[in-house]
Amino acid sequence: MLYFSQAKQDPDKIDLDQLKLLREFKQKTFPKARIENYSNQIEFRDKLWNHLEIQIRTLLAQENQSAGEAVGGTDLLFEFSDPLTGSRLGQKLSLHSNLLELPDIEELPDYEDENPLQPAEYNYFDRPNQNYYRQAAAFAIRQNFYRPVRFWLKNAGGIGARDVFAEVIVTSDDIDMSIGEFDPHEQPRPKGMLYGLSAKHLLSFERSGNIWTTQLDLGAIQPKREISPASTLMIGARKEGAVIITARIYADTLPEPVTRTLQIDWKISATRSSARKVLEKMNIQMPTRVSKRGT
């Protein structure tokens, strides 16, 4: 297990040659070991504690198995689920990203309050968001690009599993993939400096090259029980190809982690449109008379 600090450093004190060597070492080591990043001592402590617990549990289970103790009976399935209902979808999906191009997005006017107040009369939450129309158009671009991916698990065996933990690794065949940079619940608002309140159901992730890693802490799964965690990955791609998702699943009743592999066949379409037309489809009405941007 290797842990790399991402704490802020004085740029003048960074040795660029050493940084280059560190990055090369990290890339070479990633396929052979657990690589993690941390930003502070608390995050390091939490990650190290969690990973040590997994390693100890795995070693104990292996010792029990070699001693002839019965540890079988847990069969954990891992598949895709419907992002809305959580129902089982299987081990393969076909998804697509639409590359929406809005060449006139920067020509959209500033948003203006229909009943403007004096600047001193506004508070932080009702101040007009001048960038609202442009933010809404940019939101539509991301909404066409990203697709939610949700997972489903079942204990198909006859023995319950505790401390179930899944390390999920996402890789792609050079499809220019992005993960987790779009929250569909954070829609722009015409007033206020903040976007709309988010459900915060996005999985956090770490990236090393074209390998993305996230984790699912699932607790206990009783025999024959199905679960579909509400957390999702938002994935988008700019080229067609395959996305491979590999899950290493740990549990107290497994002698060693089991591996499950899923695949997404990604398709691409492209659309060129007017930003105004897109806003109309989003039921965002723009005034017939608008002032020039920035005035």
C-alpha positions in Angstrom: 0.0 0.0 0.0 1.4 3.4 -1.0 0.0 6.7 0.0 0.9 10.0 -1.7 0.3 13.4 0.0 -1.5 16.0 -2.0 -1.0 18.7 0.6 -0.4 22.2 -0.7 3.3 23.1 -1.2 5.2 26.3 -2.0 5.8 26.1 -5.8 9.3 27.5 -5.3 10.3 24.6 -3.2 9.1 21.9 -5.6 11.9 19.9 -7.3 10.5 19.3 -10.8 12.9 16.5 -11.5 11.9 14.7 -8.4 8.2 15.3 -9.2 8.7 13.8 -12.6 10.3 10.7 -11.1 7.6 10.4 -8.5 4.9 10.5 -11.2 6.7 7.8 -13.2 7.0 5.6 -10.1 3.3 6.1 -9.3 2.3 5.0 -12.9 4.5 1.9 -12.8 3.4 0.9 -9.3 -0.4 1.4 -9.8 -1.2 -2.0 -11.4 0.8 -3.9 -8.7 -0.3 -2.2 -5.5 -3.0 -0.1 -3.8 -2.3 3.5 -4.6 -4.1 6.2 -2.6 -3.9 10.0 -2.2 -4.6 12.1 0.9 -4.8 15.8 1.5 -4.4 15.8 5.3 -3.5 13.6 8.3 -7.1 12.8 9.1 -7.8 11.5 5.6 -4.6 9.5 5.7 -5.5 8.0 9.1 -9.1 7.0 7.9 -7.8 5.5 4.7 -5.0 3.6 6.3 -7.3 2.2 9.0 -9.9 1.1 6.5 -7.3 -0.6 4.2 -5.5 -2.3 7.1 -8.8 -3.7 8.3 -9.4 -5.1 4.8 -6.0 -6.7 4.6 -6.2 -8.2 8.0 -9.7 -9.6 7.3 -8.4 -11.2 4.1 -5.4 -12.8 5.7 -7.5 -14.2 8.6 -9.9 -15.7 6.1 -7.1 -17.3 4.1 -5.7 -18.8 7.3 -9.1 -20.2 8.2 -9.5 -21.7 4.8 -6.0 -23.3 4.9 -6.9 -24.8 8.4 -10.0 -26.4 6.9 -12.6 -24.2 8.5 -15.9 -23.7 6.5 -16.1 -20.2 5.1 -18.1 -20.8 2.0 -21.7 -20.0 1.2 -21.3 -16.4 0.3 -21.8 -15.6 -3.4 -21.8 -11.9 -4.1 -23.1 -10.8 -7.5 -22.2 -7.3 -8.9 -24.1 -5.8 -11.9 -25.5 -2.6 -13.2 -28.8 -1.2 -12.0 -31.3 1.3 -13.3 -30.3 4.8 -12.2 -33.8 5.7 -11.2 -35.4 2.5 -9.8 -32.3 0.5 -8.8 -33.6 -2.6 -10.6 -31.1 -5.1 -12.0 -29.8 -4.5 -15.6 -27.1 -7.1 -16.0 -23.4 -7.1 -16.7 -23.4 -5.1 -19.9 -24.8 -1.8 -20.9 -25.1 0.3 -24.0 -24.9 4.1 -23.3 -24.2 7.1 -25.4 -23.1 10.7 -25.1 -24.4 13.4 -27.3 -21.8 16.1 -28.1 -24.0 19.1 -28.1 -22.4 22.2 -29.8 -23.9 25.6 -29.1 -21.7 28.1 -31.1 -23.7 31.1 -29.9 -23.6 30.4 -26.2 -21.3 33.4 -25.5 -23.7 35.7 -27.4 -26.5 35.1 -24.9 -27.4 38.2 -23.0 -27.1 38.8 -19.3 -30.0 37.9 -17.1 -32.0 40.8 -15.8 -34.5 41.0 -13.0 -38.0 41.9 -14.2 -38.5 44.1 -11.2 -35.0 45.3 -10.3 -34.1 46.7 -6.9 -31.4 49.0 -5.9 -28.1 47.1 -5.5 -28.1 47.6 -1.7 -31.6 46.1 -1.4 -30.5 42.7 -2.7 -29.2 40.0 -0.4 -26.9 37.1 -1.4 -29.7 34.7 -2.3 -31.9 36.9 -4.5 -29.3 38.9 -6.3 -29.8 38.4 -10.1 -27.4 35.9 -11.7 -26.2 37.7 -14.8 -24.7 34.5 -16.2 -27.9 32.5 -15.8 -28.7 32.0 -19.5 -25.1 31.0 -20.3 -24.9 28.7 -17.3 -28.1 27.0 -18.3 -26.8 26.5 -21.8 -23.6 25.0 -20.5 -25.6 22.8 -18.1 -27.5 21.4 -21.2 -24.2 20.6 -22.9 -23.0 18.6 -19.8 -26.4 17.0 -19.4 -26.2 15.6 -23.0 -22.6 14.4 -22.4 -22.8 12.6 -19.0 -24.8 9.5 -18.2 -25.5 8.1 -14.7 -24.1 4.6 -13.8 -25.5 2.8 -10.8 -24.6 -0.6 -9.3 -26.6 -3.6 -8.0 -25.4 -6.3 -5.7 -26.9 -9.6 -4.4 -25.8 -12.2 -1.9 -26.8 -15.3 -3.9 -25.3 -17.6 -1.3 -26.7 -19.1 1.9 -24.5 -17.3 4.4 -24.7 -13.6 5.3 -21.7 -11.4 4.7 -20.6 -8.5 6.9 -18.2 -5.7 6.3 -18.9 -5.8 2.5 -16.6 -3.4 0.7 -16.1 -3.0 -3.0 -13.2 -1.3 -4.8 -14.5 -0.2 -8.2 -11.9 0.4 -11.0 -13.0 2.0 -14.2 -10.9 1.9 -17.4 -11.5 2.8 -21.0 -10.1 2.1 -24.5 -9.0 5.7 -25.3 -12.5 7.1 -25.5 -11.6 10.4 -23.9 -13.7 9.6 -20.8 -14.7 11.9 -18.0 -16.2 10.9 -14.6 -17.9 12.8 -11.8 -17.6 16.3 -13.1 -21.3 16.9 -13.5 -24.1 16.8 -10.9 -27.5 16.7 -12.6 -29.2 18.1 -9.5 -27.1 21.3 -9.5 -29.0 23.4 -12.0 -28.3 27.1 -12.4 -30.7 29.5 -10.9 -31.7 32.9 -12.2 -31.2 34.5 -8.8 -28.5 33.9 -6.2 -24.9 33.0 -6.6 -25.4 29.4 -5.7 -26.8 26.6 -7.9 -29.8 24.6 -6.8 -29.5 22.2 -3.9 -27.9 18.9 -4.8 -28.9 15.4 -3.7 -25.2 14.7 -3.3 -25.5 11.1 -4.6 -22.3 11.2 -6.7 -19.5 8.7 -5.9 -16.2 10.4 -5.2 -13.2 9.0 -7.2 -9.5 9.1 -7.7 -7.7 9.2 -11.0 -4.4 7.9 -12.2 -4.0 8.2 -15.9 -6.9 6.5 -17.6 -7.7 4.5 -14.5 -10.5 5.8 -12.2 -11.1 4.3 -8.7 -14.0 4.6 -6.3 -15.3 2.7 -3.3 -18.6 1.3 -2.0 -18.9 0.6 1.7 -21.9 -1.7 1.8 -22.1 -3.1 5.4 -23.9 -6.4 5.8 -25.8 -8.3 3.1 -28.0 -11.1 4.2 -28.5 -14.3 2.2 -30.6 -13.7 -1.0 -30.7 -10.0 -0.3 -30.4 -7.5 -3.2 -29.2 -3.9 -2.8 -28.6 -1.0 -5.1 -26.7 1.9 -3.5 -28.2 5.3 -4.4 -24.7 6.7 -5.2 -23.9 6.9 -8.9 -21.0 7.6 -11.2 -21.5 10.3 -13.9 -19.6 9.1 -17.0 -19.2 10.8 -20.4 -17.1 10.1 -23.4 -16.1 11.8 -26.6 -15.2 8.7 -28.6 -16.9 5.4 -29.1 -15.5 2.4 -27.4 -15.7 0.1 -24.4 -15.7 1.1 -20.7 -14.5 -1.8 -18.4 -15.6 -1.7 -14.8 -13.8 -4.1 -12.4 -15.0 -4.6 -8.8 -12.9 -6.2 -6.1 -15.3 -7.2 -3.4 -14.3 -8.0 0.2 -16.4 -9.5 3.0 -15.7 -11.3 6.3 -17.0 -14.6 4.9 -14.8 -14.5 1.8 -11.3 -16.1 2.0 -10.1 -13.6 -0.5 -11.7 -10.8 -2.5 -13.8 -11.8 -5.5 -13.6 -10.0 -8.8 -16.6 -9.1 -11.0 -16.2 -7.4 -14.4 -18.8 -5.2 -16.2 -18.7 -3.5 -19.6 -20.3 -0.5 -21.2 -20.4 -0.1 -24.9 -20.3 3.7 -25.5 -21.8 5.3 -28.5 -21.5 8.9 -29.7 -23.8 11.3 -31.5 -23.2 15.0 -32.3 -25.7 17.8 -32.4 -25.2 21.5 -33.4 -28.0 23.8 -32.4 -28.8 27.3 -31.2 -28.4 28.1 -27.5 -31.7 30.0 -27.6 -33.5 27.0 -29.0 -32.0 24.7 -26.3 -33.1 27.2 -23.6 -36.6 27.2 -25.0 -36.8 23.4 -24.8 -35.7 23.7 -21.1 -38.7 26.1 -20.6 -36.4 29.0 -20.0 -38.0 32.1 -21.6 -35.8 34.9 -22.6 -37.2 38.5 -23.0 -37.8 39.7 -26.5 -35.8 42.9 -25.8 -32.5 42.2 -24.2 -29.6 44.5 -23.3 -26.2 43.7 -24.6 -24.0 41.5 -22.4 -22.0 43.3 -19.8 -24.1 46.5 -19.9 
